[in-house]
Amino acid sequence: MGAETGIWTMVMTTGEGPSARFSVAGDCLDPLKGGVLVFIGGCNKSLEALEDMYYLHTGMVHSLIFFLN
């Protein structure tokens, strides 16, 4: 979502994304250098624990600095 506009936009990614899951853990790392979202584990629809990790470089350094000031 754009910090200044409040409008959601489609994220264009490369590579294979994570499978559908719930009860996932996540965090945002390094917001001053472009931001990285990290998603870890969770469960699939068969309630099997997932032991993988995905990350997304957001490139939102300007929006995050706006919030910090």
N, C-alpha and C positions, 0 to 999 in steps of 0.2 A: 504494500500500500504506500502510495506517495505521501510523505510526511507533510508536504505543503498543500497538496490537493485533496488528500483523503480519499483518493480513488485507487481501487485495486487494478493492477495490470498483470497480464500474462507473463510469466517468467520463462525465458527461452534458455534451455539447458542442453548440454551435450552428454553423451554416455547413457548408460542404463540407470534408471532411478530405482528407488527402493520399492519392494513389494508392499501391498496393502497390509496394514498392521494397526494395532492399538496398544495402549499402555507403553508407549515409547518414551524414552528420556531424550531431552534435547537441551541445547545451550547455545548462546551466541558468544563467539570468541573474537577478540581483537577488533572491537568496533571502531577504533580510531584509525585503523589501516585498511578499511574496506569491508569489514564484517564477514564473519564466517558462521553459518548455522550448522550445527552438528546434531545428528539424530542417531541414537544408539539403541539397538535391540528392540524390544517389544514382543508382541505375540501375534501369530497369524490366526486365521479364522478357525483353525483346528486346535487352538490353544497351545501350539508348540512355541517354545521360547526361541527368539531370533537372536543370534549372537553376531550381528554385523553392525557396521557403522557407515554412515553416509555424511558427506559435508557439501555445503553449497556456499560458494563465494558470492556474497551479495553485491559488493561494490558500492555499498550505501554510505560511504564515509561522509559525504556532505550532509545527508539527512540526519545522521547520528550526531554530528557535531552541532547541527542546528538545535537538537534536543538538549545537548549538554550545556549550551550557553545560556 
